[in-house]
Amino acid sequence: MLLCGCIVTLHMSGNLITFIARLTDSMLLAATMDDSFEMEEYKAQSKRLLKTLNVQSPSRCTIEAGPYYYHYMIENGVIYMALAERSYPKRLAFQYLEEVHREFERSHGHEVSHFSRPYAAVSFDPKLSRIRRDFLDPRAPGNVKKLNSDLNEIHHIMSQNIQEVLKRGEQLESVQEKAGHLRAESKKFDKYARYLNLQHFYKTVGPVVAVGLVVLFVLYWRFIR
């Protein structure tokens, strides 16, 4: 996904937990966290999911994860992802992502490629908190109005299963590791081949050069001296 960052949001128990990470290296740039023990599994799963996304990933996708859904969208090289309860309206979740995208793009879109340390976009937290409060309750009058006024269809959004996505990520990582190993072995073989060629050169040309030097030395000794 090109130059990418990622936003992951969790809707649970009246809360929205958000991670913002750059896809190229999965480095977290900002986050709002829930420290409850029950969320540890999903926080770890979110980080694993981030690492599976790449430029070939669908631009709009909903991923099933037990009693929750991951919703994500990709815009301008940045991924925006929300983990919400199944009861949370999919259309509202993508409206939320659109709003987060607009605000994040306005605030930090031009900086994503330049961030060099974790949580470098922590200044976005206040805006993210405001958007989260606005979308927290799908039954709130403002959100009901959003749902009624948004006539955009969402049937084109791909649906996947979390285990399938993570398995593909593990397979891709395995392929990348094997490719890296092959590149390393190829470099070793190339280096060894150059060494053998050099040795062959010395063995082939060395005696001729030695004889030539002896002849030159004899000629020099007899005729010049």
Backbone as a ProteinNet text record, in pm:
[ID]
protein_1_A
[PRIMARY]
MLLCGCIVTLHMSGNLITFIARLTDSMLLAATMDDSFEMEEYKAQSKRLLKTLNVQSPSRCTIEAGPYYYHYMIENGVIYMALAERSYPKRLAFQYLEEVHREFERSHGHEVSHFSRPYAAVSFDPKLSRIRRDFLDPRAPGNVKKLNSDLNEIHHIMSQNIQEVLKRGEQLESVQEKAGHLRAESKKFDKYARYLNLQHFYKTVGPVVAVGLVVLFVLYWRFIR
[TERTIARY]
80.6	0	84.7	179.7	257.7	310.6	307.8	339.7	216.6	221	97.8	108.2	-2.8	-20.1	-146.3	-181.3	-301	-370.7	-503.9	-582.9	-671.3	-660.5	-739.6	-825.6	-955.6	-1045.4	-1129.6	-1151.9	-1230.2	-1351.7	-1469.4	-1590.7	-1631.3	-1624.3	-1657.9	-1684.4	-1793.4	-1827.3	-1826.8	-1887.8	-1895.7	-1761.5	-1668.9	-1535.9	-1491.6	-1400.3	-1336.5	-1186.1	-1118.4	-973.5	-910.9	-815.2	-761.4	-610.5	-563.7	-421	-399.6	-297.3	-257.6	-115.8	-99.5	31.4	63.5	189.7	234	249.8	190.1	187.6	325	407.9	537.2	621.8	608.9	687.2	604.6	471.6	379.6	411.7	483.4	517.4	396	361.1	249.1	283.8	192.3	213.1	128.6	14.3	-72.4	-168.1	-224.5	-314.6	-395.9	-516.7	-594.7	-617.8	-584.6	-578.7	-679.1	-725.8	-805.5	-717	-686.3	-593.6	-660.2	-788.9	-857.5	-796.7	-794.7	-732.4	-799	-932.7	-1005.6	-965.9	-905.5	-871.6	-731.4	-652	-514.6	-508.5	-596.9	-597	-625.8	-722.9	-761.3	-657.4	-589.6	-483.5	-368.4	-333.8	-228.2	-270.5	-397.8	-449.1	-449.9	-481.9	-482.2	-343.5	-241.8	-105.2	-63.2	-107.4	-76.9	-147.1	-270.7	-347.2	-282.6	-231.5	-166.2	-53.7	19.9	136.4	98.9	-29.2	-71	-113.4	-138.8	-191.4	-79.7	-107.1	-7.7	-78.2	-2.6	-57.8	-158.7	-154.5	-251.4	-381.2	-387.5	-505.8	-623.8	-747.6	-866.3	-872.3	-924.9	-931.7	-1043.6	-1142.3	-1251.2	-1273	-1274.9	-1289.4	-1345.3	-1425.9	-1474.3	-1425.3	-1360.6	-1300.4	-1368.1	-1421.2	-1487.9	-1384.8	-1409.6	-1318.5	-1400.4	-1455.9	-1539.3	-1662	-1684.7	-1802.4	-1782.7	-1675.3	-1645.3	-1617.2	-1615	-1576.4	-1461.8	-1361.9	-1264.7	-1315.7	-1331.3	-1363.8	-1243.2	-1200.1	-1091.1	-1110	-1050.5	-1048	-908.9	-871.6	-740.6	-761.3	-704.8	-715	-580.1	-534.4	-411.8	-293.1	-281.1	-166.6	-176.9	-294.3	-312.7	-430.4	-414.6	-521.5	-593.8	-726.5	-809.3	-891.8	-874	-937.1	-1010.2	-1129.9	-1208.9	-1251.8	-1232.2	-1281	-1404.5	-1519.7	-1646.8	-1728.1	-1817.4	-1909.3	-1995.1	-2039.1	-2118.8	-2246.6	-2296.7	-2420.4	-2399.7	-2274	-2246.7	-2266.6	-2349.1	-2380.9	-2256	-2244.6	-2128.6	-2120.8	-2235.2	-2234.6	-2183	-2222.3	-2176.2	-2027.5	-1980.8	-1838.2	-1754.8	-1801.2	-1725.6	-1741.6	-1853.8	-1865.8	-1765.7	-1752	-1653.3	-1511.9	-1479.1	-1346.7	-1325.3	-1430	-1419.3	-1387.4	-1455.9	-1433.6	-1292.6	-1247.9	-1112.4	-1010.1	-1036.6	-946.4	-934.5	-1046.8	-1042.5	-961.1	-984.4	-914.1	-765	-734.9	-594.7	-517.9	-582.1	-518.2	-489.9	-585.3	-567.9	-455.8	-444.7	-347.8	-208.1	-202.5	-72.5	-45.2	-134.8	-117.5	16.7	69	196.3	317.6	293.8	405.1	431.9	338	345.4	479.9	530.4	656.2	777.6	760.6	874.7	882.8	778.3	780.8	891.6	971.6	1086.6	1084.7	980.6	975	830.4	810.1	674.2	596.4	465.8	372.5	409.7	464.7	503.1	381.6	263.7	142.3	47.6	103.5	19.9	-63.4	-24.2	-100.8	-237.7	-258.7	-388.7	-491.2	-446.9	-535.4	-659	-647.2	-767.7	-872.8	-832.4	-928.3	-990.6	-907.9	-958.3	-1059.6	-1032.3	-1124.7	-1258	-1252.9	-1376.7	-1459	-1394.1	-1465.6	-1522.6	-1444.7	-1489	-1614.5	-1616.8	-1735.5	-1858.6	-1838.6	-1951.9	-2010.7	-1927	-1973.1	-1991	-1965.5	-1964.5	-2096.8	-2207.5	-2340.2	-2415.2	-2436.2	-2506.7	-2652.2	-2707.4	-2847.9	-2864.5	-2752.3	-2759.9	-2828.1	-2908.9	-2983.5	-2895	-2776	-2687.5	-2644.9	-2617.8	-2574.3	-2690.2	-2807.7	-2926.3	-2952.3	-2934.1	-2950.9	-2847.1	-2722.4	-2618.1	-2655.6	-2707.8	-2743.9	-2858.6	-2955.1	-3070.7	-3037.3	-2939.2	-2905.8	-2802.4	-2730.9	-2627.2	-2690.3	-2702.2	-2765.1	-2661.9	-2533.7	-2428.5	-2440.4	-2432.3	-2436.9	-2300.7	-2301.2	-2176.3	-2158.8	-2236.3	-2227.9	-2094	-2025	-1898.4	-1783.1	-1808.2	-1702.6	-1677.7	-1555.6	-1520.3	-1530.3	-1567.3	-1572.8	-1473.8	-1401.8	-1303.4	-1309.9	-1236.7	-1229.2	-1091.3	-1086.5	-961.4	-855.6	-896.5	-799.4	-739.7	-824.5	-774.5	-674.9	-706	-618.2	-484.8	-491.1	-367.6	-285.8	-353.3	-281.4	-209.3	-276.3	-211	-91.1	-106.2	5.3	123.3	95.9	203.5	270	187.8	244.7	331	283.2	360.8	492.3	486.1	607.6	705.4	651.6	737.6	803.2	724.9	779.9	888.8	864.6	963.3	1091	1077	1194.5	1274.7	1201.6	1270.1	1338.3	1270.2	1330.4	1455.5	1450.4	1567.2	1681.9	1648.7	1751.5	1814.7	1730.3	1782.5	1872.1	1832.8	1917.7	2052.4	2049.2	2174.2	2262.4	2200.9	2277.5	2332	2250	2294.4	2416.4	2415.7	2530.9	2655.5	2637.1	2749.8	2805.6	2713.5	2756.4	2828.7	2776.2	2839.2	2978.9	2991.8	3122.4	3220.5	3171.7	3258.6	3297	3201.9	3231.6	3338.3	3331	3434.1	3570.1	3569.3	3693.9	3754.3	3668.7	3717.2	3770.1	3701.1	3747.4	3883.2	3898.9	4026	4137.4	4105.7	4204	4242.5	4142.7	4169	4255.9	4228.7	4308.4	4454.3	4473.6	4610.4	4682.8	4610.2	4673.6	4705.3	4620.1	4639.1	4739.8	4725.5	4808.1	4935.6	4930.3	5044.7	5174.9	5179.4	5305.7	5357.2	5264.6	5306.4	5369	5305.6	5358.3	5494.2	5507.7	5634.8	5746.6	5716	5816.2	5854.4	5754	5780.3	5870.3	5847	5930	6074.2	6088.5	6223.5	6296.8	6226.4	6288.1	6330	6241.9	6274.5	6394.9	6400	6511.8	6642.2	6639.4	6759.7	6805.7	6709.1	6743.5	6802.6	6741	6792.1	6934.4	6957.2	7088.8	7196.6	7161.8	7262.5	7289.9	7185.2	7202.3	7206	7138.6	7135.4	7248	7272.4	7381.1	7514.6
-118.4	0	124.5	123.5	243.3	299.7	430.8	498.8	485	410.1	380.1	401.1	442.9	443.3	366.2	338.6	260.6	306.3	307.2	343.9	225.7	177.5	65.9	112.9	87.7	136.4	23.7	22.1	-81.1	-20.4	-74	-31	-141.5	-115.6	-217.7	-150.6	-194.2	-144.1	8.6	69.5	215	280.5	211.5	267.9	248.3	331.6	316	320.2	210.3	204.8	221.9	310.8	345.4	333.1	268.4	263.6	331.1	412.1	467.5	417.6	346.6	287.8	301.5	311.8	318.1	176.3	150.8	14.5	-32.5	55	13.2	-57.7	-18.6	-82.3	-112.5	-92.7	-119.6	-37.4	71.8	154.7	236.1	223.6	298.2	446.1	529.6	673.7	742.7	685.7	739.4	629.3	639.2	534	580.3	526.6	536.1	392.9	363.1	224.8	195.4	69.4	13.8	-88.4	-66	-152.9	-274.4	-298.3	-412	-543	-642.8	-771.1	-838.3	-824	-891.9	-841.4	-725.1	-667.4	-704	-769.8	-800.1	-884.7	-983.4	-1071.1	-992.8	-901.5	-826.7	-721.2	-664.8	-568.9	-639	-759.9	-836.3	-877.7	-916.5	-956.5	-839.4	-720.1	-600.5	-574.4	-589.3	-564.7	-668.9	-793.1	-896.9	-867.3	-820.3	-789.9	-677	-575.5	-464.1	-512.4	-612.4	-659.9	-737.8	-780.8	-857.3	-767.7	-640.2	-551	-498.9	-491.8	-443.1	-379.6	-346.1	-273	-355.8	-489.2	-574.3	-593.1	-546.2	-565.3	-487	-536.6	-463.1	-324.1	-227.7	-90.4	-73.4	-161.7	-160.4	-304.2	-329.2	-468.3	-475.2	-578	-611.5	-751.3	-767.3	-894.8	-946.4	-1066.7	-1127.6	-1171.5	-1138.8	-1175.7	-1212.8	-1334.1	-1375.4	-1286.6	-1227.1	-1141.1	-999.7	-975.2	-840.4	-841.7	-722.4	-701.3	-600.4	-631.1	-529	-465.6	-334.8	-262.1	-176.3	-179.2	-89.7	-35.5	78.5	140.4	196.1	206.9	259.3	383.3	493.6	619.3	689.5	726.5	805.2	743.1	611.5	545.3	526.8	548	530.1	436.2	345.3	250.4	300.6	295.3	331.3	208.1	155.7	29.8	42	-16.1	-11.8	-151.7	-186	-311.7	-278.7	-328.7	-292.7	-417.9	-405.6	-514.9	-540.3	-664.6	-700.1	-617.6	-572.8	-495.7	-352.1	-310.2	-173.1	-166.6	-73.3	-69.4	-53.3	-140.7	-134.4	0.6	52.7	180	292.2	289.9	393.4	377.3	253.2	229.9	290.7	276	332.8	484.6	535.6	681.2	733.7	659.1	696.6	699.8	594.6	588.1	703.4	738	851	979.9	1000.4	1122.2	1124	1010.7	1003.2	1028.7	969.2	990	1137.5	1206.4	1347.6	1428.8	1404.2	1481.5	1446.5	1317.6	1277.4	1325.9	1318.8	1365.4	1514.8	1588.7	1733.3	1766.5	1687.8	1717.9	1661.8	1538.1	1469.8	1397.8	1412.2	1337.3	1358.7	1480.6	1512.1	1471	1422.9	1390.8	1241.6	1159	1015.7	955.9	990.1	930.5	982.1	1092.2	1152.8	1113.4	1051.7	1012	910.1	932.6	845.5	777.9	801.5	740	703.4	603.9	564	678.5	680.7	778.5	922.2	938.2	1072.1	1158.7	1097.1	1172.5	1177.9	1174.6	1174.1	1301.3	1407.7	1532.4	1517.7	1408.9	1385.1	1330	1287.2	1224.8	1308.1	1439	1516.9	1513.9	1526.6	1522	1384.3	1281.1	1144.5	1118	1168.6	1152.3	1220.4	1337.5	1408.8	1329.9	1278.6	1199	1072.8	1010.7	888.3	913.4	1024.8	1057	1075.2	1136.8	1161.1	1031.8	930.5	805.9	692.3	718.6	612.6	538.1	610.6	549.6	552.8	438.2	437.6	479.8	479.8	518.1	666.9	739.5	883.4	948.8	1053.9	1118.3	1156.6	1211.4	1251.5	1134.3	1018.7	901.6	836.2	838.2	787.8	870.6	1001.7	1091.2	1060	1033.3	998.6	873	772.7	647.8	667.8	749.6	772.4	857.5	945.1	1035.1	976.4	874.6	812.9	703.1	726.9	630.7	545.2	563.1	486	337.7	255.6	111.9	62.9	-44	-99.2	-244.8	-286.3	-426.2	-457.6	-354	-377.7	-402.4	-385.4	-404.7	-553.8	-594.7	-736.2	-781.5	-907.6	-966.6	-1081.5	-1089.2	-1194	-1243.8	-1351.8	-1408.7	-1381.9	-1346.6	-1306.4	-1416.8	-1542.6	-1651.3	-1669.9	-1652.5	-1663.8	-1552.5	-1430.2	-1316.6	-1335.1	-1375.2	-1393.8	-1509.5	-1613.3	-1727.7	-1685.3	-1603.5	-1554.3	-1467.2	-1389.5	-1306.1	-1390.3	-1501.4	-1590	-1655.9	-1696.7	-1758.1	-1659.2	-1533.5	-1430.7	-1405.4	-1401.8	-1380.3	-1495.3	-1618.7	-1735	-1726.3	-1686.6	-1671.8	-1565.2	-1453.6	-1346.2	-1391.9	-1471	-1522.5	-1615.8	-1702.8	-1794.9	-1717.7	-1614.5	-1534	-1463.3	-1414	-1350.1	-1447.7	-1571	-1674.3	-1708.1	-1717.2	-1746.7	-1634.4	-1508.9	-1396.9	-1401.8	-1435.5	-1444.2	-1555.8	-1671.6	-1783.7	-1749.5	-1675.5	-1635.2	-1544.1	-1452.8	-1364.2	-1442.8	-1542.9	-1626.1	-1703.3	-1759.5	-1835.7	-1744.6	-1624.7	-1530.7	-1492.7	-1470.9	-1436.1	-1551.8	-1673.6	-1790.4	-1813.8	-1788.2	-1805.1	-1706.1	-1581.9	-1484.7	-1527.9	-1587.3	-1636.4	-1747.9	-1842.1	-1951.8	-1900.3	-1803	-1746	-1677.9	-1610.7	-1544.4	-1646.3	-1754.1	-1860.2	-1923.2	-1944.3	-2002.1	-1908.1	-1780	-1680.3	-1685.6	-1689.9	-1695.6	-1820.8	-1934.6	-2060.4	-2061.3	-1998.6	-1998.8	-1894.2	-1774.8	-1663.2	-1650	-1693.5	-1676.8	-1731.2	-1857.5	-1911.6	-1832	-1789	-1711.3	-1579.7	-1516	-1388.9	-1411.8	-1521	-1550.2	-1571.6	-1650.2	-1674.8	-1544.3	-1462.2	-1333	-1246.3	-1246	-1166.4	-1217.6	-1350.9	-1409.5	-1370.3	-1379.5	-1343.5	-1197.8	-1109.8	-966.7	-942.6	-1016.3	-999.3	-1041.9	-1155.8	-1205.7	-1107.4	-1060.1	-963.3	-836.9	-794.2	-672.4	-694.7	-810.8	-839.6	-851.4	-911.8	-939.3	-816.6	-744.5	-638.9	-497.6	-477.5	-340.4	-319.1	-414.8	-399.2	-415
0	0	0	-81.6	-106.3	23.5	28.9	153.8	239.2	346	415.4	564.3	621.7	763.8	789	912	935.8	1061	1058.4	1174.1	1210.2	1331.6	1378.4	1493.4	1488.8	1591.7	1647.8	1776.5	1841	1909.3	1878.5	1945.5	2041.6	2170.1	2267.9	2400.8	2467.4	2600.2	2603.5	2500.7	2497.8	2474.2	2407.3	2388.3	2245.3	2201.5	2071.3	2094.8	2062.2	2079.4	1942.6	1931.8	1801	1795.9	1690.7	1660.9	1525.6	1516.3	1387.9	1360.2	1250	1219.8	1072.3	1041.2	901.6	849.3	735.3	684	639.3	589	535.9	639.6	766.4	872.7	997.2	988.1	1099.3	1223.8	1208.5	1323.7	1369.7	1498.1	1553.2	1560.5	1514	1515.3	1620.7	1655.2	1760.1	1801.3	1921.4	1967.7	2087	2098.2	2220.8	2265.9	2389.5	2433.8	2543.4	2546.2	2654.3	2724.4	2850.1	2921.7	2986.6	2956.8	3017.3	2966.8	3053.2	3021.4	2902.5	2889.7	2783.5	2644.3	2637.9	2508.2	2460.7	2544.4	2506.3	2379.2	2368.6	2251.5	2124	2131.8	2012.2	1975.4	2075.6	2045.2	1972.5	2019.8	1954.4	1813.8	1799.7	1669.7	1572.2	1622.6	1538.5	1481.1	1563.2	1517.5	1414.4	1433.9	1335.5	1204.1	1213.3	1093.5	1014.3	1084.5	1017.3	926.3	973.2	898.5	773.4	763.2	645.4	530	556.4	452.9	364.1	236.1	140.6	22.3	-79.5	-193.3	-270.8	-257.7	-325.9	-246.4	-123.7	-40.6	-96.3	-77.1	-124.1	-61.6	-134.9	-83.5	18.2	17.3	115.2	158.6	287.1	331.4	472.7	496.9	630.9	664.2	777.9	816.6	944	935.9	1050.8	1153.6	1280.1	1388.5	1511.3	1510.8	1623.4	1636.4	1754.2	1774	1720.7	1650.6	1601.1	1451.9	1396.3	1257.6	1253	1170.4	1132.2	1002.9	1001.5	878.7	843.9	718.5	682.8	541.8	518.5	387	362.4	235.8	198.9	113	155.5	82.2	81.6	-37.6	-51.6	22.4	13	73.8	223.7	281.8	425.3	448.4	544.9	579	703	698.9	814.1	849.4	969.6	1007.4	1140.2	1146.5	1269.9	1310.2	1435	1490.7	1572.1	1527.7	1590.4	1620.8	1716.8	1744.5	1621.1	1605.1	1488.2	1479.2	1592.9	1592.9	1545.6	1538.4	1494.1	1342.8	1292.3	1148.8	1062.2	962.4	874	803.3	759	687.9	776.4	904.9	997.3	1025.4	1031.1	1054	941.6	817.1	706.3	698.7	746.4	757.4	860.1	968.5	1070.3	1010.7	934.4	873	775.2	701.5	608.7	683.9	796	874.1	933.1	986.2	1040.7	930.3	814.6	700.6	664.5	655.8	618	717.8	846.8	950.6	955.3	944.8	951.6	829	712	589.3	598.7	655.5	669	767.5	873.8	979.6	953.4	903.2	895.9	764.5	667	543.1	477	483.2	418.5	501.7	624.2	714	728.6	683.1	711.2	672.5	556.1	509.9	586.3	659.4	728.9	877	930.7	1071.4	1093.9	1197.5	1221.2	1358.1	1435.7	1569.1	1601.6	1687.3	1723.7	1788.2	1763.2	1820.1	1781.2	1662	1616.2	1585.3	1562.2	1530.9	1649.8	1769.6	1889.8	1900.7	1832.9	1837.6	1771.7	1699.7	1636.4	1735.5	1852.4	1950.6	1986.2	2012	2045.8	1935.1	1810.9	1700.8	1689.3	1706.8	1699.2	1810.5	1929	2041.7	2013.2	1949.8	1917.1	1816	1712.3	1612.1	1675.6	1762.4	1829.9	1911.7	1985.2	2065.5	1976.1	1861	1771.1	1716.7	1695	1633.1	1733.5	1858.9	1959.1	1968.1	1974.3	1991.2	1859.1	1793.7	1664.6	1675.9	1799.5	1817.8	1843.9	1855.4	1875.9	1756.3	1780.6	1671	1552.4	1582.1	1472.7	1387.3	1449.4	1373.4	1299.2	1359.6	1289.4	1164.1	1178	1062.7	955.9	998.3	901.8	823.8	894.9	829.9	731.6	769.1	683.4	561.5	577.4	467.3	373	417.6	334.5	249.8	120.6	30.9	-43	-8	-75.6	-42.2	-143.7	-122.8	-72.8	5.6	57.8	15.9	-86	-127.8	-193.7	-243.6	-312.5	-216	-87	12.6	32.7	16.5	28.9	174	193.2	327.2	334.1	444.4	463.7	607.7	634	767.4	826.4	955.2	1018	1010.9	1030.1	1027.8	888.9	785	648.5	618.6	663.9	638.8	709.4	837.1	912.7	856.7	809.8	751.9	625.1	541.8	421.3	457.6	565.4	610	653.1	725.1	768.9	648.3	548.8	429.5	353.1	342.9	274.2	346.3	480.4	557.8	537.3	529.2	506	368.6	268.2	132.7	130.4	199.9	204.1	272.9	380.9	450	359.2	286	195.4	82.9	32.6	-73.9	-23.2	100.5	158.9	175.9	216.9	231.9	97.3	-6.8	-139.8	-189.9	-161.1	-202.7	-132.4	-2	73.5	19	-10.3	-65.3	-203.6	-281.1	-414.7	-407	-309.3	-292	-253.1	-163.7	-123.7	-244.3	-324.9	-441.9	-541	-562.1	-655	-607.6	-476.4	-420.3	-436.3	-411.6	-424	-570.3	-662.7	-805.2	-850.3	-800.4	-834.1	-779.4	-659.4	-599.7	-685.2	-730.6	-813.7	-947.1	-1005.2	-1131.9	-1114.6	-1001.5	-975.5	-957.6	-885.1	-866.4	-1000.3	-1085.2	-1217	-1300.3	-1289.8	-1361.9	-1317.2	-1184.5	-1133.2	-1181.3	-1177.8	-1218.5	-1367.7	-1448.2	-1593.2	-1639	-1588.4	-1633.3	-1551.3	-1426.7	-1338	-1392.6	-1438.8	-1492.7	-1612	-1700.5	-1817.9	-1775.5	-1678.3	-1628.1	-1563.4	-1487.6	-1420.5	-1522.1	-1628.1	-1732.4	-1800.3	-1829.9	-1892.5	-1808.1	-1678.6	-1589.3	-1587.1	-1588.3	-1589.6	-1717	-1831.4	-1958.9	-1958.6	-1911.6	-1905.9	-1816.3	-1704.5	-1612.6	-1678.1	-1752	-1819.8	-1926.9	-2005.9	-2110.9	-2050.9	-1944.4	-1878.9	-1828.7	-1769.8	-1710.2	-1817.2	-1932.5	-2036.1	-2126.5	-2161.3	-2263.1	-2206	-2100	-2046.5	-1948.8	-1862.4	-1767.9	-1838.4
[MASK]
+++++++++++++++++++++++++++++++++++++++++++++++++++++++++++++++++++++++++++++++++++++++++++++++++++++++++++++++++++++++++++++++++++++++++++++++++++++++++++++++++++++++++++++++++++++++++++++++++++++++++++++++++++++++++++++++++

